[in-house]
């Protein structure tokens, strides 16, 4: 049975709405639909940022379910809606249970629900931890590219935190043409740092797309991987710093560590003390979303009483409304927008549908007659 995504086109006054079939898409299917499409997904994420910046999306505040007996754990709901030519609504429901790591389970798990734009009926449930990691990594790769233009392109990258997100970010950087002379690694867990080093050394950075001028050039030498025990040394020896931790409060507070003005992808949002941000140029994904929930930018706002330290959003950079300085540290702090999950999730659904692999649940909706 071949099923395509609902078009979202509203029915006329005399037309009957139809209920879309409901499908379940597994993590394996998500992985296969996204594998090898890093460049395409980065472009999709950039297009979604542009649409969001132009007011073509609805992205309400995230909702946090917290537990008195497990204060370090939470489940977050991210509702969102994308307009444009292929509208879709939906919700990501993602849990973060850090204690899972000690038992060998990943910290995060998630599902994504896609809703038909015309009827509101859900038409798909997708395993979404891979979608979430993918959209995060694609956002980071887009920011690294756009925010490094007009300044020397980083050749030394440092990963501060070495979990799943760090691995996905490295994958997206490598697959979109980044080549590094040196890769630094730091984690509070020596075992995690060692495992990430093993992953890095066993992988090979993807070369840029060949051009006639470079087709005969020799392949670049593999990057040297160094595990750091001193976080200051990691930052000071990196032109591009990726924070991908589970920190709940700032733990990096010395501005002198950033005296060489690196590009910082502050993906985990709560690593940097306000003083670091106040000395830097700051780009976020969405101002209102990012300045809440005691993120580092939110703490900077509380400290100063204003938002003047923000230079703009990534959508502003994409549109040319904001230029990134070459002589200051630049920090990208993305809160993580639900519209990105929707865009990637809809892409996955369409890919699985085109391959004929949708697992449709017949009779999922039972009461479809108003009066029985």
C-alpha positions in Angstrom: 0.0 0.0 0.0 1.5 3.3 -1.1 0.4 6.3 1.0 1.6 9.9 0.6 1.6 12.7 3.0 -1.7 14.7 3.2 -1.5 17.8 1.2 -3.0 20.1 3.8 -5.1 21.8 1.3 -8.4 22.9 3.0 -11.6 21.5 1.7 -14.3 23.8 0.2 -17.6 24.4 2.0 -19.3 21.5 0.2 -16.4 19.1 0.2 -16.0 16.3 2.7 -12.8 16.0 4.7 -11.2 12.6 4.6 -9.3 11.1 7.5 -5.7 10.4 6.6 -4.3 6.9 7.2 -2.1 6.6 10.3 1.4 5.2 10.0 4.2 4.3 12.5 7.8 4.9 11.4 10.5 3.1 13.3 13.9 4.3 14.2 15.5 2.0 11.7 13.4 3.6 8.9 14.2 7.1 10.1 17.9 6.2 10.1 17.8 4.8 6.5 15.8 7.8 5.3 18.3 10.3 6.6 21.6 8.4 6.0 23.9 10.1 3.5 21.6 13.1 3.1 23.5 15.5 5.4 23.8 18.3 2.8 20.2 18.0 1.9 19.1 18.2 5.5 21.3 21.3 6.2 19.6 23.0 3.3 16.2 22.0 4.6 17.1 23.4 8.1 18.3 26.7 6.5 15.1 27.0 4.5 13.1 26.4 7.7 15.0 29.1 9.5 14.3 31.5 6.7 10.6 30.6 6.8 10.5 31.0 10.6 12.3 34.4 10.3 9.7 35.5 7.8 6.8 34.6 10.1 5.7 31.5 8.2 5.7 29.2 11.2 4.1 28.9 14.6 6.5 27.8 17.3 4.9 28.2 20.8 7.0 27.9 24.0 8.2 24.4 24.9 6.4 22.8 27.9 8.4 21.0 30.6 7.1 18.1 32.6 9.2 17.9 35.7 9.2 15.4 38.6 9.7 16.2 42.3 11.4 12.9 43.0 13.6 13.1 39.9 14.7 16.8 39.6 17.3 16.1 37.0 14.8 14.5 34.6 12.2 16.0 32.4 9.9 15.4 29.4 9.4 18.3 27.0 6.6 19.0 24.5 7.5 21.1 21.5 4.3 21.9 19.5 4.9 23.6 16.1 3.4 24.4 12.7 5.0 25.0 9.3 3.2 27.0 6.6 4.3 27.4 3.0 3.7 25.0 0.1 3.6 21.8 2.2 2.1 22.8 5.6 2.3 20.4 8.5 1.5 20.6 12.2 2.8 18.4 15.0 4.4 17.8 18.3 7.8 16.4 19.5 7.6 14.7 22.9 11.2 14.2 24.1 12.4 12.9 27.5 15.8 13.6 29.1 16.7 11.2 31.9 20.4 11.6 32.6 20.4 8.6 35.0 19.8 6.3 32.0 23.5 6.7 31.1 24.7 4.8 34.2 22.6 1.8 33.1 23.8 1.8 29.6 20.7 3.5 28.0 20.8 6.7 26.0 19.8 9.8 28.0 17.1 10.9 25.6 14.1 9.2 23.8 11.5 10.8 21.7 8.5 10.5 19.4 7.2 13.0 16.8 3.5 13.3 15.8 2.7 14.8 12.4 -0.8 16.2 12.0 -2.8 16.8 8.8 -3.0 20.6 8.2 -6.6 20.4 6.9 -8.3 18.1 9.5 -5.9 18.1 12.4 -5.9 14.3 12.5 -2.5 12.8 13.2 -1.2 10.8 10.3 2.2 9.6 11.6 4.1 8.7 14.7 7.9 8.6 14.2 10.7 7.6 16.4 12.4 11.0 17.0 15.6 10.7 18.9 17.4 10.4 15.6 15.3 13.2 14.1 16.1 15.4 17.1 19.9 14.7 16.9 19.8 15.2 13.1 18.1 18.6 13.2 20.4 19.7 16.0 23.5 18.6 14.0 22.2 20.2 10.8 21.6 23.4 12.7 25.1 23.4 14.1 26.6 22.7 10.7 24.6 25.5 9.1 25.7 27.9 11.8 29.4 26.8 11.6 29.4 27.5 7.9 27.4 30.8 7.9 29.1 32.3 11.0 32.6 31.5 9.8 32.2 33.5 6.6 34.2 36.7 6.7 36.8 35.2 9.1 39.4 32.5 8.8 37.7 29.1 8.5 38.4 27.1 11.6 40.9 24.2 11.2 41.0 23.1 14.8 37.7 21.9 16.4 37.2 21.1 20.1 34.3 18.9 21.4 33.3 19.8 24.9 31.0 16.8 25.7 31.2 13.6 23.8 27.7 12.0 23.6 25.3 11.3 20.8 24.9 15.0 19.8 28.7 15.5 19.5 28.9 12.4 17.2 26.1 13.7 15.0 27.6 17.2 14.8 30.9 15.7 13.8 29.2 13.6 11.1 27.4 16.6 9.7 30.5 18.8 9.7 32.5 16.1 7.9 29.8 15.4 5.4 29.4 19.0 4.5 33.0 19.5 3.6 34.7 20.5 6.8 38.3 19.3 7.2 40.3 19.8 10.4 44.0 19.6 11.1 43.3 18.8 14.8 40.3 17.6 16.8 40.3 18.1 20.6 38.1 16.1 23.0 37.1 16.8 26.5 34.5 15.1 28.8 34.1 14.9 32.6 33.9 11.1 31.9 37.3 9.8 30.8 35.5 6.7 29.4 33.2 8.8 27.3 36.2 10.9 26.0 38.1 7.7 25.1 35.1 6.2 23.4 34.6 9.4 21.3 38.3 9.4 20.4 37.9 5.8 19.2 34.9 6.8 17.1 36.8 9.7 15.6 39.9 7.7 14.7 37.8 4.9 13.1 35.8 7.4 11.0 37.1 9.4 8.0 36.2 13.0 7.4 34.2 13.2 4.2 36.1 15.3 1.6 34.4 18.2 0.0 32.6 17.7 -3.3 35.2 17.4 -6.0 35.8 20.2 -8.4 37.9 20.2 -11.6 40.7 22.1 -9.9 40.9 19.8 -6.9 40.0 16.4 -8.5 43.6 15.4 -8.7 44.7 16.9 -5.3 45.9 14.3 -2.7 43.5 13.4 0.1 44.0 15.5 3.2 45.8 13.8 6.1 43.6 12.6 8.9 43.1 15.0 11.7 45.2 14.5 14.9 42.8 13.6 17.8 43.8 14.8 21.3 42.0 14.0 24.5 42.3 16.9 26.9 42.1 16.6 30.7 42.1 20.4 31.1 39.0 22.1 29.6 40.9 25.4 29.3 43.4 23.8 27.1 40.7 22.4 24.9 39.2 25.8 24.3 42.4 27.7 23.9 43.6 25.3 21.2 40.4 25.3 19.2 39.1 27.7 16.5 35.7 26.1 16.6 34.4 24.9 20.0 31.3 22.6 20.2 29.5 22.5 23.6 27.3 19.4 23.7 26.9 18.6 27.4 24.1 17.9 29.9 25.1 20.8 32.1 22.2 22.5 34.0 24.2 25.6 35.0 27.3 27.5 33.8 30.6 25.8 34.5 32.9 27.8 32.1 33.4 31.3 33.5 36.9 32.6 32.5 36.7 35.0 29.5 40.5 34.7 29.0 40.0 31.1 27.7 38.4 32.8 24.6 41.0 35.5 24.0 41.8 34.0 20.6 38.1 34.7 19.5 36.9 31.2 18.4 33.5 30.4 16.9 31.5 28.7 19.6 28.5 26.4 19.0 26.8 26.6 22.4 24.5 23.7 21.6 23.8 22.7 25.3 22.9 26.3 26.2 23.9 26.3 29.8 27.7 25.9 29.8 28.8 29.5 29.6 28.7 32.1 32.4 27.0 35.4 31.4 30.4 37.2 31.4 31.5 35.0 28.4 28.5 36.0 26.4 28.7 39.7 27.3 32.3 39.7 25.8 31.1 38.0 22.6 28.9 38.5 19.6 25.8 36.4 20.2 23.6 34.7 17.6 20.5 32.7 18.6 17.9 30.7 16.7 14.9 32.5 18.3 15.2 35.4 20.8 12.1 34.7 22.9 12.7 31.0 23.1 16.4 31.2 24.0 16.0 33.7 26.8 14.1 31.5 29.2 14.6 28.5 31.4 17.9 29.8 32.9 19.9 29.3 29.7 23.1 31.2 29.6 21.6 34.0 27.5 18.7 34.1 29.9 21.1 34.6 32.8 22.9 37.3 30.9 19.6 39.1 30.4 18.9 38.8 34.1 22.3 40.1 35.0 22.1 43.1 32.6 18.4 43.8 32.6 18.3 44.0 28.8 18.8 42.0 25.6 21.3 44.4 23.9 24.0 41.8 24.0 22.2 39.8 21.3 23.4 40.5 17.7 20.5 38.7 16.0 19.3 35.3 14.9 20.7 32.8 12.4 17.8 33.8 10.1 19.1 37.3 10.2 22.5 36.1 9.2 21.1 34.0 6.4 19.2 37.0 5.1 22.2 39.3 5.3 20.7 41.5 8.0 23.4 40.8 10.4 27.2 40.5 9.7 29.4 38.5 12.1 32.5 40.3 13.3 35.9 38.7 12.6 37.6 40.2 15.6 35.4 38.9 18.4 34.3 35.5 19.9 31.1 34.5 18.2 28.7 32.3 20.2 25.7 30.5 18.6 23.1 29.5 21.2 20.2 27.6 19.7 17.3 26.7 21.9 16.1 24.1 19.4 12.9 24.9 17.5 10.1 22.4 17.1 9.6 23.6 13.5 13.0 22.0 12.6 11.8 18.6 14.0 8.6 19.0 11.9 10.6 19.8 8.7 12.9 16.8 9.2 10.1 14.5 10.3 8.0 15.4 7.3 11.0 14.8 5.0 11.4 11.3 6.6 7.7 10.5 6.2 7.8 11.4 2.6 10.9 9.4 1.9 9.5 6.3 3.6 6.2 6.8 1.7 8.0 7.0 -1.6 9.8 3.8 -0.9 6.5 2.1 -0.1 7.6 1.3 3.4 4.9 3.0 5.5 3.5 0.7 8.2 -0.2 1.9 8.2 -2.3 1.0 11.2 -5.7 0.1 9.7 -8.7 1.3 11.7 -6.6 3.4 14.1 -9.4 5.9 14.2 -12.6 4.2 15.1 -15.3 6.7 16.0 -15.5 8.6 12.7 -19.3 9.2 12.5 -20.6 12.0 14.6 -23.8 10.2 15.6 -22.8 6.6 15.5 
